[in-house]
Amino acid sequence: MTAEHRARAALRAFSADLLRYFERRVPSQEDAADLLSETMLQVWRRYEACPSEAEDQRRWLYQVAANVLSNHRRASRRRSALVTKLRSVIQTDTEADATESVAVRELVESLPADQRELIRLVHWDGLSLADAAAVLGINASTARSRYAAARGKLRQVLYEHAD
Amino acid sequence: MDDRLDALLDQSGPPVARRTPQLARTLVQLVDETERARPARKAHSMRRRAAISLAAVTGVLALGTAATAGGLLDLAPQPSSGQWDGEPGVKTASVLLSNGAPCVATYAIAPDLARGFTAHITARDWDETMDAAQHFLASLDMSTIDADAAFAKYETARRKSLRSDWYQALPPEERGPDGSTADERRVEAVGAELYARVQANLRSKGLDPSALSMTISNRCNFGDDR
């Protein structure tokens, strides 16, 4: 399989996950569509670097996506007709949001930034803790301690709430 | 509690668009569209070699970027016409080809977001580096680039790259045919000189130039002068 085939297969396999990643991190779903498009363009610029294993591909794509997101306010995005279509598709049909989910999300959002993003990557995006650490550019032991601290805070608040 | 906590956290993500067949089709189309939108490449191996050659050239040029101005240069800022014109970090120039026709090329710097995650480059680094590069390019007079001198350096470095151990170690299928024309390389050479100047300027400010990349785009007819 050539690098182009690998990149195409990886993007097709994980584009919905990447879209979800952006949908959950930018205020508008339309922006998520733009950022997904930008991520794909970035991947095509460096498709030779696409790993061959699916799990590595997923981590690599999230790393690119994280970089695109961090560069969000600078990125000069050109919106194609297809991106406009994607913006309208995801805008008109959104999942329901449970009350309990909103409350827990507010707790997650109240965490310090370095803990918050770890929780998001693991629980919202389904990444392993090791992959989340790679996306954030921190080592695994740091990720473990931050993750444990975040869970400890959440557990404490939820227990208190339950009591 | 931990299982319950996991379940609560798993379900706490903000709602996203329903994953419908229409959305799936649109995503596949977007993958295909972005693939078509990438910079044209003649062959992987040629491109790989060109990229490494470009790196070699920029390395050489970075050592002495006080390029001589004038000479046989036919390079001047162009009136806005391209899709990127007016954006910071973009320079447009006219490069005279071997048949006497001008080739209008656009050189754009951008954060190298797909370089793979580099922990030592933070978002703030990227912002600062892009700001500095854009500021430098905004004040750069493209007519100070000597296209002939840039091309001569580029060709020297390219020949050196082709003789290098890394290239010779490539399997034949990785080397591929040399698809670039002298005129194409002439346009690339101007980009290499421009990129080298950006790199030197960033280094002088203590910034890491590897955070940025440069893309070259043009619609020129290079013919076949291999």
Interface residues (C-beta under 8 A of the other chain):
Chain A: T2 A3 E4 A7 R8 L11 R12 S15 A16 L19 R20 E23 R24 Q29 L36 S37 M40 L41 Q42 V43 W44 R45 R46 Y47 E48 A49 W60 Q63 V64 A66 N67 V68 S70 N71 R74 S76 R78 S80 L82 V83 K85 L86 V89 I90 Q91 D93 T94 E95 A96 D97 A98 E100 S101 V104 R105 L107 V108 I119 R120 V122 H123 W124 A134 V135 G137 I138 R151 L154 R155 L158 Y159
Chain B: M1 D2 L5 D6 L8 L9 D10 Q11 S12 G13 P14 P15 V16 A17 R18 R19 T20 Q22 L23 A24 T26 L27 V28 Q29 L30 V31 E33 T34 E35 A37 R38 P39 H44 R48 Q83 W84 E87 P111 L113 A114 R115 G116 F117 T118 A119 A123 W126 D127 M130 S213 T215
